[in-house]
Amino acid sequence: MVQEVATTRRLRLTTLHLVLLLLILLVAAIVISIGIGSVHISPRTVLGVLVNRPQMAGMRAIVMDLRLPRALAAAIVGAGLAAAGLLFQGLFRNPLADPFVLGSSGGAALGGAVAVLWLPALSFLGFSATALLAFLGSIGAIAVVYVLASRGRKTSVSGMLLAGFAVATMLNAMTSGLVIWQEASNSGAQILAAWLHGQISVPTWPQLAVAASLAAAGIAAAVPLSARLNTLALGDDYAQQLGLNLERTRMAIIIAASLLTAVSVSLGGIISFVGLLIPHLVRLVRGPDHVRLLPVCVLAGALFLVIADTFARSIRAPYELPVGMLTAFVGGPAFLYLLRRHRREVYL
């Protein structure tokens, strides 16, 4: 008994150390990211601007209005996608699940396409039509999938997966149809193509505050749910014997993960593989306990996307690559590895 308690304390301590290390690396990555661009800014100057030193006033507009909001947006998107991926993987007990497994990417893509092609001038509370309709489309698609997979008061996990695939396929087909129909509008089609491949926007501070608040709410909701995911991992029958309400738990997980996915999509478009890759890699390091996995996933996802976005906007400067292309380049081989490792589960 004493040995088990000591082991638990060591695990908690190492998790705390990992969280602190990732937090330090995230702050360092954000500072370095702010300094990289057409105008190079040293880390010392960046820190001087952040602490509002008068002699650094000349760089304030670049740092505070452009680069810092974008770096923070990348961190929010990465954290949201990683947390959502962890929740969905735990819900479906499948390490190949990602934040878009229930068709949210299809709904977001269709909403973004409608906004870019038909409502480019629309805005609400400072948010562009693309962000708003992508958010609503993502939430709407998941709601449709949940309704389709529900029978009475029960929801089928396999039914949600199949319905998510079908709904996403249909919505993606509709998006492609809109793009082909509006092919003559080259500027709109180019903007949409970049957004569909994932592109971190430069939000205003009020937009960033709203997005950060929604993401924080989703992560806060995920904290108590992470313990329930551990119970779900034991199987539905055993979880019910322990007093867990399966339908309410699944609904809460879907709501929290959907909120995180929708916020991420509204800020960065469709960015693939972050929600698939990060939770799985963290699970290899920290084990299956979702309580310990959640904070590590949040920080690792934020760190990964800040670094990826920095490379995406600087590797071919002054041109920018959509960050989703870079994450796909990294995540594609990783996905093939996971597919090979879990081939028995996939074919079953």
Backbone hydrogen bonds in HBPLUS format (Angstrom, degrees):
<---DONOR---> <-ACCEPTOR-->    atom                        ^
c    i                          cat <-CA-CA->   ^        H-A-AA   ^      H-
h    n   atom  resd res      DA  || num        DHA   H-A  angle D-A-AA Bond
n    s   type  num  typ     dist DA aas  dist angle  dist       angle   num
A0005-VAL N   A0001-MET O   3.02 MM   4  6.35 158.7  2.06 151.4 156.5     1
A0006-ALA N   A0002-VAL O   2.98 MM   4  6.22 158.9  2.02 147.9 153.8     2
A0007-THR N   A0003-GLN O   2.92 MM   4  6.14 153.7  1.99 145.3 152.7     3
A0008-THR N   A0004-GLU O   2.92 MM   4  6.17 157.7  1.97 148.1 154.0     4
A0009-ARG N   A0005-VAL O   2.96 MM   4  6.21 157.1  2.01 149.2 155.2     5
A0010-ARG N   A0006-ALA O   2.99 MM   4  6.25 153.4  2.06 145.9 152.9     6
A0011-LEU N   A0007-THR O   2.96 MM   4  6.24 156.8  2.01 150.1 156.3     7
A0012-ARG N   A0008-THR O   2.94 MM   4  6.19 161.5  1.97 151.5 156.4     8
A0013-LEU N   A0009-ARG O   2.87 MM   4  6.02 153.6  1.94 143.8 151.8     9
A0014-THR N   A0010-ARG O   2.84 MM   4  6.08 160.6  1.88 150.9 155.7    10
A0015-THR N   A0011-LEU O   2.90 MM   4  6.09 152.7  1.97 146.0 154.0    11
A0016-LEU N   A0012-ARG O   2.88 MM   4  6.11 158.0  1.93 147.1 153.1    12
A0017-HIS N   A0013-LEU O   2.87 MM   4  6.16 157.6  1.92 149.1 155.5    13
A0018-LEU N   A0014-THR O   2.89 MM   4  6.08 154.8  1.96 144.3 151.1    14
A0019-VAL N   A0015-THR O   2.89 MM   4  6.13 157.4  1.94 150.8 156.8    15
A0020-LEU N   A0016-LEU O   2.94 MM   4  6.18 164.0  1.97 152.5 156.5    16
A0021-LEU N   A0017-HIS O   2.87 MM   4  6.07 157.4  1.92 147.6 154.3    17
A0022-LEU N   A0018-LEU O   2.90 MM   4  6.09 163.3  1.93 150.0 154.3    18
A0023-LEU N   A0019-VAL O   2.90 MM   4  6.08 152.5  1.98 147.0 155.1    19
A0024-ILE N   A0020-LEU O   2.99 MM   4  6.22 158.0  2.04 148.6 153.7    20
A0025-LEU N   A0021-LEU O   2.94 MM   4  6.19 163.4  1.97 151.1 156.0    21
A0026-LEU N   A0022-LEU O   2.80 MM   4  5.95 148.5  1.90 143.8 152.8    22
A0027-VAL N   A0023-LEU O   3.05 MM   4  6.30 164.3  2.07 149.6 152.6    23
A0028-ALA N   A0024-ILE O   2.98 MM   4  6.20 163.3  2.00 150.6 155.6    24
A0029-ALA N   A0025-LEU O   2.81 MM   4  5.95 155.0  1.87 145.0 152.3    25
A0030-ILE N   A0026-LEU O   2.94 MM   4  6.18 155.5  2.00 150.7 156.7    26
A0031-VAL N   A0027-VAL O   3.04 MM   4  6.29 162.0  2.07 151.1 155.5    27
A0032-ILE N   A0028-ALA O   2.93 MM   4  6.15 164.3  1.96 152.5 156.9    28
A0033-SER N   A0029-ALA O   2.80 MM   4  5.86 155.6  1.86 144.2 152.0    29
A0034-ILE N   A0030-ILE O   2.96 MM   4  6.15 154.3  2.03 147.5 153.3    30
A0035-GLY N   A0032-ILE O   3.08 MM   3  5.22 126.1  2.38  97.4 111.3    31
A0036-ILE N   A0033-SER O   3.19 MM   3  5.33 148.8  2.29 103.0 111.8    32
A0041-ILE N   A0035-GLY O   2.96 MM   6  4.24 164.1  1.98 128.2 131.4    33
A0045-THR N   A0042-SER O   3.02 MM   3  5.23 117.6  2.42 102.4 117.2    34
A0046-VAL N   A0042-SER O   2.94 MM   4  6.29 159.7  1.99 156.2 162.7    35
A0047-LEU N   A0043-PRO O   2.93 MM   4  6.15 165.3  1.95 151.5 154.5    36
A0048-GLY N   A0044-ARG O   2.95 MM   4  6.16 147.1  2.06 139.0 148.8    37
A0049-VAL N   A0045-THR O   2.89 MM   4  6.23 150.3  1.98 151.1 158.1    38
A0050-LEU N   A0046-VAL O   2.96 MM   4  6.24 160.0  2.00 151.5 157.4    39
A0051-VAL N   A0047-LEU O   3.02 MM   4  6.24 143.9  2.15 145.3 153.5    40
A0053-ARG N   A0048-GLY O   2.89 MM   5  5.35 171.0  1.89 157.3 158.5    41
A0052-ASN N   A0049-VAL O   2.94 MM   3  4.83 154.5  2.01 101.8 108.7    42
A0056-MET N   A0053-ARG O   3.10 MM   3  5.64 159.2  2.14 117.2 123.7    43
A0057-ALA N   A0054-PRO O   3.13 MM   3  5.38 158.7  2.18 120.1 119.4    44
A0059-MET N   A0056-MET O   3.12 MM   3  5.87 154.0  2.19 122.2 128.1    45
A0060-ARG N   A0057-ALA O   3.14 MM   3  5.08 158.4  2.18 103.6 110.2    46
A0063-VAL N   A0059-MET O   3.07 MM   4  6.26 170.0  2.08 161.2 164.2    47
A0064-MET N   A0060-ARG O   2.77 MM   4  5.66 162.3  1.80 156.2 160.8    48
A0065-ASP N   A0061-ALA O   3.01 MM   4  5.26 147.0  2.12 127.8 136.9    49
A0066-LEU N   A0062-ILE O   3.33 MM   4  5.35 141.1  2.49 117.0 125.3    50
A0067-ARG N   A0062-ILE O   3.02 MM   5  6.33 171.5  2.02 167.4 167.7    51
A0068-LEU N   A0063-VAL O   2.83 MM   5  5.55 159.7  1.88 155.1 159.5    52
A0070-ARG N   A0066-LEU O   3.33 MM   4  6.41 155.0  2.40 139.7 146.8    53
A0071-ALA N   A0067-ARG O   2.93 MM   4  6.11 161.8  1.97 151.5 156.5    54
A0072-LEU N   A0068-LEU O   2.92 MM   4  6.10 164.1  1.94 157.5 161.7    55
A0073-ALA N   A0069-PRO O   2.84 MM   4  5.98 149.5  1.93 141.9 151.0    56
A0074-ALA N   A0070-ARG O   2.90 MM   4  6.17 155.9  1.96 149.8 155.7    57
A0075-ALA N   A0071-ALA O   3.02 MM   4  6.30 153.0  2.09 143.2 150.6    58
A0076-ILE N   A0072-LEU O   2.91 MM   4  6.19 156.6  1.97 149.6 155.5    59
A0077-VAL N   A0073-ALA O   2.91 MM   4  6.14 164.5  1.94 153.0 157.1    60
A0078-GLY N   A0074-ALA O   2.89 MM   4  6.03 168.3  1.91 151.1 154.7    61
A0079-ALA N   A0075-ALA O   2.93 MM   4  6.02 162.2  1.96 147.0 152.3    62
A0080-GLY N   A0076-ILE O   2.86 MM   4  5.96 161.8  1.89 148.5 154.2    63
A0081-LEU N   A0077-VAL O   2.92 MM   4  6.07 168.0  1.93 156.3 159.1    64
A0082-ALA N   A0078-GLY O   3.05 MM   4  6.09 162.3  2.08 145.8 151.1    65
A0083-ALA N   A0079-ALA O   2.97 MM   4  6.09 164.0  2.00 149.7 154.3    66
A0084-ALA N   A0080-GLY O   2.91 MM   4  6.01 162.0  1.94 148.3 153.9    67
A0085-GLY N   A0081-LEU O   2.84 MM   4  5.94 156.3  1.90 145.0 152.0    68
A0086-LEU N   A0082-ALA O   3.00 MM   4  6.22 154.6  2.07 144.9 151.3    69
A0087-LEU N   A0083-ALA O   3.01 MM   4  6.30 157.9  2.06 148.9 154.6    70
A0088-PHE N   A0084-ALA O   2.96 MM   4  6.20 166.7  1.98 155.5 158.5    71
A0089-GLN N   A0085-GLY O   2.89 MM   4  5.98 158.5  1.94 148.3 154.9    72
A0090-GLY N   A0086-LEU O   2.97 MM   4  6.10 154.0  2.04 144.2 151.2    73
A0091-LEU N   A0087-LEU O   2.86 MM   4  6.06 154.5  1.93 146.6 154.3    74
A0092-PHE N   A0088-PHE O   2.94 MM   4  6.04 169.9  1.95 152.8 154.5    75
A0093-ARG N   A0089-GLN O   2.81 MM   4  5.43 110.5  2.30 128.1 144.1    76
A0094-ASN N   A0089-GLN O   3.06 MM   5  5.09 144.2  2.19 134.9 144.3    77
A0097-ALA N   A0094-ASN O   3.16 MM   3  5.76 166.1  2.18 122.1 122.9    78
A0101-VAL N   A0098-ASP O   3.10 MM   3  5.43 157.8  2.15 126.5 124.7    79
A0103-GLY N   A0100-PHE O   3.19 MM   3  5.53 155.1  2.25 119.7 118.2    80
A0107-GLY N   A0103-GLY O   3.21 MM   4  6.58 160.6  2.25 153.8 158.6    81
A0108-ALA N   A0104-SER O   2.86 MM   4  5.99 159.7  1.90 148.0 154.2    82
A0109-ALA N   A0105-SER O   2.83 MM   4  5.90 155.6  1.89 143.5 150.6    83
A0110-LEU N   A0106-GLY O   3.01 MM   4  6.19 159.5  2.05 145.8 150.9    84
A0111-GLY N   A0107-GLY O   2.98 MM   4  6.15 164.1  2.00 147.6 152.3    85
A0112-GLY N   A0108-ALA O   2.81 MM   4  5.95 160.5  1.85 149.4 155.4    86
A0113-ALA N   A0109-ALA O   2.86 MM   4  6.00 150.4  1.95 143.4 151.7    87
A0114-VAL N   A0110-LEU O   3.00 MM   4  6.24 163.2  2.03 152.3 155.8    88
A0115-ALA N   A0111-GLY O   3.07 MM   4  6.27 159.0  2.11 146.3 152.2    89
A0116-VAL N   A0112-GLY O   2.89 MM   4  6.05 169.3  1.90 152.8 155.5    90
A0117-LEU N   A0113-ALA O   2.96 MM   4  5.92 167.1  1.98 151.6 155.7    91
A0118-TRP N   A0114-VAL O   2.93 MM   4  5.55 152.1  2.01 138.7 146.4    92
A0119-LEU N   A0115-ALA O   2.96 MM   4  4.54 135.0  2.17 111.7 124.6    93
A0122-LEU N   A0119-LEU O   3.29 MM   3  5.53 157.1  2.34 108.9 115.5    94
A0129-ALA N   A0122-LEU O   3.02 MM   7  5.23 119.3  2.40 158.3 143.6    95
A0124-PHE N   A0127-PHE O   2.91 MM   3  5.24 152.0  1.99 143.1 152.0    96
A0127-PHE N   A0124-PHE O   2.95 MM   3  5.24 163.0  1.97 118.3 119.7    97
A0132-LEU N   A0128-SER O   3.09 MM   4  6.35 169.4  2.10 154.6 157.7    98
A0133-LEU N   A0129-ALA O   2.86 MM   4  5.84 171.8  1.86 153.8 156.3    99
A0134-ALA N   A0130-THR O   2.97 MM   4  5.85 148.0  2.07 139.8 149.1   100
A0135-PHE N   A0131-ALA O   3.00 MM   4  6.08 156.1  2.06 142.7 149.1   101
A0136-LEU N   A0132-LEU O   2.95 MM   4  6.25 166.9  1.96 153.9 157.1   102
A0137-GLY N   A0133-LEU O   2.76 MM   4  5.72 152.7  1.83 138.0 146.8   103
A0138-SER N   A0134-ALA O   2.93 MM   4  6.01 155.3  2.00 144.8 150.6   104
A0139-ILE N   A0135-PHE O   3.11 MM   4  6.38 168.0  2.12 152.6 155.1   105
A0140-GLY N   A0136-LEU O   2.82 MM   4  5.89 161.5  1.85 148.6 154.8   106
A0141-ALA N   A0137-GLY O   2.96 MM   4  6.01 159.1  2.00 145.3 150.0   107
A0142-ILE N   A0138-SER O   3.28 MM   4  6.49 163.3  2.31 147.2 151.1   108
A0143-ALA N   A0139-ILE O   3.00 MM   4  6.24 153.6  2.07 148.7 156.6   109
A0144-VAL N   A0140-GLY O   2.99 MM   4  6.24 157.2  2.04 150.3 155.8   110
A0145-VAL N   A0141-ALA O   3.00 MM   4  6.27 160.9  2.04 149.4 154.5   111
A0146-TYR N   A0142-ILE O   2.92 MM   4  6.13 159.0  1.96 148.7 154.2   112
A0147-VAL N   A0143-ALA O   3.03 MM   4  6.26 160.8  2.07 149.4 154.1   113
A0148-LEU N   A0144-VAL O   2.94 MM   4  6.16 163.1  1.97 153.3 158.0   114
A0149-ALA N   A0145-VAL O   2.97 MM   4  6.12 145.3  2.09 146.5 155.5   115
A0150-SER N   A0147-VAL O   3.22 MM   3  5.19 152.5  2.30  99.5 107.8   116
A0156-SER N   A0149-ALA O   3.32 MM   7  5.88 169.6  2.33 149.3 147.5   117
A0151-ARG N   A0154-LYS O   2.76 MM   3  5.38 170.3  1.77 168.3 171.8   118
A0154-LYS N   A0151-ARG O   3.16 MM   3  5.38 164.1  2.19 123.6 125.1   119
A0160-MET N   A0156-SER O   2.93 MM   4  6.20 146.0  2.05 142.5 150.3   120
A0161-LEU N   A0157-VAL O   3.15 MM   4  6.51 154.3  2.22 147.4 154.0   121
A0162-LEU N   A0158-SER O   3.02 MM   4  6.28 164.0  2.05 151.9 155.4   122
A0163-ALA N   A0159-GLY O   2.83 MM   4  5.91 163.6  1.86 148.8 154.3   123
A0164-GLY N   A0160-MET O   2.81 MM   4  5.80 152.8  1.88 140.6 148.8   124
A0165-PHE N   A0161-LEU O   3.04 MM   4  6.28 153.9  2.11 143.4 149.8   125
A0166-ALA N   A0162-LEU O   3.01 MM   4  6.28 163.0  2.03 150.6 155.0   126
A0167-VAL N   A0163-ALA O   2.84 MM   4  5.97 172.0  1.85 156.7 159.1   127
A0168-ALA N   A0164-GLY O   2.96 MM   4  5.92 162.4  2.00 143.5 149.2   128
A0169-THR N   A0165-PHE O   3.00 MM   4  6.10 155.7  2.06 144.0 150.8   129
A0170-MET N   A0166-ALA O   3.04 MM   4  6.31 162.2  2.07 151.6 155.7   130
A0171-LEU N   A0167-VAL O   2.93 MM   4  6.12 166.0  1.95 155.5 159.5   131
A0172-ASN N   A0168-ALA O   2.88 MM   4  5.95 157.6  1.93 147.6 153.9   132
A0173-ALA N   A0169-THR O   3.02 MM   4  6.18 149.3  2.11 141.8 150.2   133
A0174-MET N   A0170-MET O   3.00 MM   4  6.31 150.7  2.08 145.1 153.0   134
A0175-THR N   A0171-LEU O   2.93 MM   4  6.23 152.5  2.01 145.6 153.2   135
A0176-SER N   A0172-ASN O   2.93 MM   4  6.20 161.1  1.97 148.4 153.0   136
A0177-GLY N   A0173-ALA O   2.93 MM   4  6.17 151.1  2.02 143.0 151.3   137
A0178-LEU N   A0174-MET O   2.98 MM   4  6.30 151.6  2.06 147.0 153.8   138
A0179-VAL N   A0175-THR O   3.02 MM   4  6.35 158.8  2.07 152.5 158.0   139
A0180-ILE N   A0176-SER O   2.97 MM   4  6.21 163.9  2.00 152.7 156.6   140
A0181-TRP N   A0177-GLY O   2.89 MM   4  5.98 157.8  1.94 146.4 153.3   141
A0182-GLN N   A0178-LEU O   2.94 MM   4  6.07 150.0  2.03 145.9 153.2   142
A0183-GLU N   A0180-ILE O   3.25 MM   3  4.97 155.3  2.31 108.8 106.4   143
A0185-SER N   A0182-GLN O   2.92 MM   3  5.64 148.6  2.02 120.7 128.9   144
A0186-ASN N   A0184-ALA O   2.99 MM   2  5.58 125.4  2.30 108.2  92.4   145
A0189-ALA N   A0185-SER O   3.00 MM   4  6.24 161.4  2.04 155.8 161.8   146
A0190-GLN N   A0186-ASN O   2.86 MM   4  6.03 153.7  1.93 151.4 158.0   147
A0191-ILE N   A0187-SER O   3.02 MM   4  6.24 161.5  2.05 149.3 154.2   148
A0192-LEU N   A0188-GLY O   2.94 MM   4  6.09 161.3  1.97 148.3 153.8   149
A0193-ALA N   A0189-ALA O   2.89 MM   4  6.03 155.7  1.94 143.3 150.1   150
A0194-ALA N   A0190-GLN O   3.06 MM   4  6.28 162.3  2.10 149.7 153.4   151
A0195-TRP N   A0191-ILE O   3.01 MM   4  6.26 157.9  2.06 146.8 153.4   152
A0196-LEU N   A0192-LEU O   2.84 MM   4  6.04 158.0  1.89 155.0 160.6   153
A0197-HIS N   A0193-ALA O   3.23 MM   4  6.41 132.5  2.47 137.7 148.6   154
A0197-HIS N   A0194-ALA O   3.24 MM   3  5.27 136.6  2.44  95.6 107.3   155
A0198-GLY N   A0195-TRP O   3.02 MM   3  5.08 159.8  2.06 105.8 111.2   156
A0324-GLY N   A0197-HIS O   2.96 MM 127  4.99 107.8  2.50 132.7 149.8   157
A0323-VAL N   A0198-GLY O   2.87 MM 125  5.52 103.6  2.46 139.6 150.8   158
A0324-GLY N   A0198-GLY O   3.27 MM 126  4.27 169.6  2.28 114.8 114.8   159
A0199-GLN N   A0268-GLY O   2.86 MM  69  5.03 133.9  2.07 125.6 137.3   160
A0201-SER N   A0267-LEU O   3.12 MM  66  5.96 162.9  2.15 168.9 171.9   161
A0208-LEU N   A0204-THR O   2.88 MM   4  6.13 160.0  1.92 154.4 160.7   162
A0209-ALA N   A0205-TRP O   2.89 MM   4  6.06 150.2  1.98 146.8 154.7   163
A0210-VAL N   A0206-PRO O   3.08 MM   4  6.36 157.9  2.13 149.1 153.7   164
A0211-ALA N   A0207-GLN O   2.93 MM   4  6.18 171.9  1.94 156.7 158.9   165
A0212-ALA N   A0208-LEU O   2.81 MM   4  5.87 160.4  1.85 146.5 152.7   166
A0213-SER N   A0209-ALA O   2.95 MM   4  6.04 151.1  2.03 140.8 148.7   167
A0214-LEU N   A0210-VAL O   2.99 MM   4  6.28 161.4  2.03 153.9 158.2   168
A0215-ALA N   A0211-ALA O   2.91 MM   4  6.10 163.3  1.93 151.0 156.2   169
A0216-ALA N   A0212-ALA O   2.83 MM   4  5.93 155.5  1.89 143.6 150.9   170
A0217-ALA N   A0213-SER O   2.92 MM   4  6.13 148.4  2.02 142.4 151.1   171
A0218-GLY N   A0214-LEU O   2.97 MM   4  6.28 156.4  2.02 148.2 154.2   172
A0219-ILE N   A0215-ALA O   2.92 MM   4  6.21 159.8  1.96 152.2 157.5   173
A0220-ALA N   A0216-ALA O   2.82 MM   4  5.93 156.5  1.87 144.8 152.1   174
A0221-ALA N   A0217-ALA O   2.93 MM   4  6.13 152.4  2.01 144.9 152.1   175
A0222-ALA N   A0218-GLY O   3.03 MM   4  6.23 136.7  2.22 135.0 146.9   176
A0223-VAL N   A0219-ILE O   3.20 MM   4  6.50 127.6  2.49 141.8 153.7   177
A0223-VAL N   A0220-ALA O   3.29 MM   3  5.38 143.3  2.43  97.4 107.0   178
A0226-SER N   A0222-ALA O   2.88 MM   4  5.92 132.0  2.11 147.0 156.1   179
A0228-ARG N   A0225-LEU O   3.04 MM   3  5.00 116.5  2.46  94.0 110.0   180
A0229-LEU N   A0225-LEU O   2.91 MM   4  6.25 140.5  2.06 148.2 159.9   181
A0230-ASN N   A0226-SER O   3.34 MM   4  6.69 143.1  2.49 136.7 144.8   182
A0230-ASN N   A0227-ALA O   3.18 MM   3  5.23 125.5  2.50  94.0 107.2   183
A0231-THR N   A0227-ALA O   3.36 MM   4  6.79 145.4  2.49 137.4 146.0   184
A0231-THR N   A0228-ARG O   3.09 MM   3  4.98 117.8  2.49  90.6 105.7   185
A0232-LEU N   A0228-ARG O   2.84 MM   4  6.18 157.5  1.89 150.5 156.9   186
A0233-ALA N   A0229-LEU O   2.97 MM   4  6.14 141.5  2.12 142.1 151.5   187
A0234-LEU N   A0231-THR O   3.05 MM   3  5.53 155.6  2.11 111.7 119.1   188
A0235-GLY N   A0232-LEU O   2.98 MM   3  5.48 164.7  2.00 116.7 121.8   189
A0239-ALA N   A0235-GLY O   2.97 MM   4  6.07 155.8  2.03 149.1 156.8   190
A0240-GLN N   A0236-ASP O   2.93 MM   4  6.14 155.2  1.99 150.5 156.2   191
A0241-GLN N   A0237-ASP O   3.05 MM   4  6.33 150.3  2.14 143.9 152.3   192
A0242-LEU N   A0238-TYR O   3.07 MM   4  6.36 134.3  2.29 139.8 151.6   193
A0242-LEU N   A0239-ALA O   3.16 MM   3  5.12 130.3  2.42  92.4 105.6   194
A0244-LEU N   A0239-ALA O   3.04 MM   5  5.52 161.3  2.08 151.2 146.8   195
A0243-GLY N   A0240-GLN O   2.95 MM   3  5.04 158.5  2.00 105.4 111.1   196
A0249-THR N   A0245-ASN O   2.98 MM   4  6.07 158.8  2.02 152.6 159.5   197
A0250-ARG N   A0246-LEU O   2.87 MM   4  6.02 164.5  1.89 152.8 157.0   198
A0251-MET N   A0247-GLU O   2.91 MM   4  6.05 161.4  1.95 148.3 153.9   199
A0252-ALA N   A0248-ARG O   2.91 MM   4  6.07 160.0  1.95 147.2 152.5   200
A0253-ILE N   A0249-THR O   2.94 MM   4  6.16 160.0  1.98 151.2 156.6   201
A0254-ILE N   A0250-ARG O   2.93 MM   4  6.10 163.7  1.95 151.9 156.4   202
A0255-ILE N   A0251-MET O   2.94 MM   4  6.13 158.9  1.98 149.8 155.6   203
A0256-ALA N   A0252-ALA O   3.00 MM   4  6.17 170.7  2.00 151.8 154.3   204
A0257-ALA N   A0253-ILE O   2.90 MM   4  6.00 170.2  1.91 154.1 157.4   205
A0258-SER N   A0254-ILE O   2.79 MM   4  5.73 151.1  1.88 141.8 150.7   206
A0259-LEU N   A0255-ILE O   2.94 MM   4  6.08 155.9  2.00 147.8 153.8   207
A0260-LEU N   A0256-ALA O   3.12 MM   4  6.37 162.8  2.15 148.9 153.0   208
A0261-THR N   A0257-ALA O   2.92 MM   4  6.11 155.9  1.98 144.9 152.0   209
A0262-ALA N   A0258-SER O   2.85 MM   4  5.98 165.1  1.87 151.0 155.1   210
A0263-VAL N   A0259-LEU O   3.00 MM   4  6.16 163.1  2.03 151.0 155.2   211
A0264-SER N   A0260-LEU O   3.07 MM   4  6.19 160.3  2.11 143.1 148.8   212
A0265-VAL N   A0261-THR O   2.90 MM   4  6.13 158.8  1.94 153.3 159.0   213
A0266-SER N   A0262-ALA O   2.96 MM   4  6.12 156.2  2.02 147.1 153.4   214
A0267-LEU N   A0263-VAL O   3.24 MM   4  6.48 139.2  2.41 142.8 152.1   215
A0268-GLY N   A0264-SER O   2.91 MM   4  5.98 151.7  1.99 150.3 158.9   216
A0269-GLY N   A0265-VAL O   2.84 MM   4  4.51 148.7  1.94 133.2 131.0   217
A0277-LEU N   A0273-PHE O   2.76 MM   4  5.59 169.8  1.77 149.5 152.9   218
A0278-ILE N   A0274-VAL O   3.15 MM   4  5.82 156.8  2.21 142.5 148.6   219
A0281-LEU N   A0277-LEU O   2.98 MM   4  6.18 166.2  1.99 161.3 165.3   220
A0282-VAL N   A0278-ILE O   2.92 MM   4  6.07 166.2  1.94 160.1 164.1   221
A0283-ARG N   A0279-PRO O   2.87 MM   4  5.98 148.3  1.97 140.4 149.5   222
A0284-LEU N   A0280-HIS O   3.06 MM   4  6.38 143.7  2.20 144.2 153.2   223
A0285-VAL N   A0281-LEU O   3.31 MM   4  6.66 138.8  2.49 138.4 148.6   224
A0285-VAL N   A0282-VAL O   3.05 MM   3  5.13 128.2  2.33  96.7 110.5   225
A0286-ARG N   A0282-VAL O   2.78 MM   4  5.95 167.3  1.79 162.8 166.1   226
A0287-GLY N   A0283-ARG O   2.86 MM   4  4.91 139.9  2.02 131.2 135.1   227
A0293-LEU N   A0289-ASP O   2.99 MM   4  6.18 146.5  2.10 143.2 153.7   228
A0294-LEU N   A0290-HIS O   3.02 MM   4  5.90 158.1  2.07 146.6 147.7   229
A0297-CYS N   A0293-LEU O   2.78 MM   4  5.89 160.9  1.82 163.4 169.7   230
A0298-VAL N   A0294-LEU O   2.99 MM   4  6.19 163.8  2.02 159.0 162.8   231
A0299-LEU N   A0295-PRO O   3.20 MM   4  6.37 168.9  2.22 146.0 148.2   232
A0300-ALA N   A0296-VAL O   2.83 MM   4  5.90 160.3  1.87 150.9 157.7   233
A0301-GLY N   A0297-CYS O   2.81 MM   4  5.80 160.8  1.84 149.1 154.3   234
A0302-ALA N   A0298-VAL O   3.10 MM   4  6.27 157.3  2.16 141.4 147.7   235
A0303-LEU N   A0299-LEU O   2.91 MM   4  6.07 165.3  1.93 150.1 154.2   236
A0304-PHE N   A0300-ALA O   2.89 MM   4  5.99 164.4  1.92 148.6 153.3   237
A0305-LEU N   A0301-GLY O   3.10 MM   4  6.24 165.3  2.12 148.8 152.0   238
A0306-VAL N   A0302-ALA O   3.06 MM   4  6.19 155.5  2.12 149.7 156.5   239
A0307-ILE N   A0303-LEU O   3.12 MM   4  6.30 165.3  2.14 152.1 155.7   240
A0308-ALA N   A0304-PHE O   2.89 MM   4  6.09 161.5  1.92 147.4 153.5   241
A0309-ASP N   A0305-LEU O   2.82 MM   4  5.82 161.5  1.85 145.4 150.2   242
A0310-THR N   A0306-VAL O   3.06 MM   4  6.17 149.5  2.16 140.2 148.4   243
A0311-PHE N   A0307-ILE O   3.05 MM   4  6.37 159.8  2.09 152.2 156.8   244
A0312-ALA N   A0308-ALA O   2.89 MM   4  6.08 157.9  1.94 146.8 153.9   245
A0313-ARG N   A0309-ASP O   3.07 MM   4  6.21 150.5  2.16 145.6 150.7   246
A0314-SER N   A0311-PHE O   3.19 MM   3  5.19 147.5  2.30  99.4 109.0   247
A0315-ILE N   A0311-PHE O   2.83 MM   4  5.39 147.2  1.94 156.7 156.4   248
A0321-LEU N   A0312-ALA O   2.93 MM   9  4.99 174.4  1.93 145.3 143.4   249
A0317-ALA N   A0314-SER O   3.44 MM   3  4.81 166.2  2.46 101.4  98.1   250
A0319-TYR N   A0316-ARG O   2.83 MM   3  5.38 137.2  2.01 138.0 130.3   251
A0325-MET N   A0322-PRO O   2.98 MM   3  5.58 143.0  2.12 114.6 123.8   252
A0326-LEU N   A0323-VAL O   3.08 MM   3  5.15 118.7  2.47  96.7 111.4   253
A0327-THR N   A0323-VAL O   2.97 MM   4  6.34 162.3  2.00 156.4 161.0   254
A0328-ALA N   A0324-GLY O   2.97 MM   4  5.99 146.0  2.08 135.8 145.0   255
A0329-PHE N   A0325-MET O   2.99 MM   4  6.19 147.1  2.11 138.8 147.4   256
A0330-VAL N   A0326-LEU O   3.06 MM   4  6.39 150.4  2.15 147.0 154.4   257
A0331-GLY N   A0327-THR O   2.62 MM   4  5.63 157.5  1.67 144.0 152.3   258
A0332-GLY N   A0328-ALA O   2.74 MM   4  5.40 149.3  1.84 140.5 145.3   259
A0335-PHE N   A0331-GLY O   2.74 MM   4  5.93 150.6  1.83 153.0 161.1   260
A0336-LEU N   A0332-GLY O   3.04 MM   4  6.38 157.6  2.09 154.4 160.1   261
A0337-TYR N   A0333-PRO O   3.00 MM   4  6.27 149.9  2.09 144.3 152.6   262
A0338-LEU N   A0334-ALA O   2.94 MM   4  6.28 157.8  1.99 148.8 154.4   263
A0339-LEU N   A0335-PHE O   2.79 MM   4  6.03 157.9  1.84 152.1 158.8   264
A0340-ARG N   A0336-LEU O   2.97 MM   4  6.15 153.9  2.04 142.5 148.9   265
A0341-ARG N   A0337-TYR O   2.89 MM   4  6.12 158.5  1.94 149.3 155.9   266
A0342-HIS N   A0338-LEU O   2.86 MM   4  5.96 153.1  1.93 151.1 157.4   267
A0346-VAL N   A0342-HIS O   3.01 MM   4  6.29 158.5  2.05 155.4 162.2   268
A0347-TYR N   A0343-ARG O   3.00 MM   4  6.16 166.6  2.02 151.0 153.2   269
A0348-LEU N   A0344-ARG O   3.01 MM   4  6.08 139.8  2.17 139.9 150.8   270
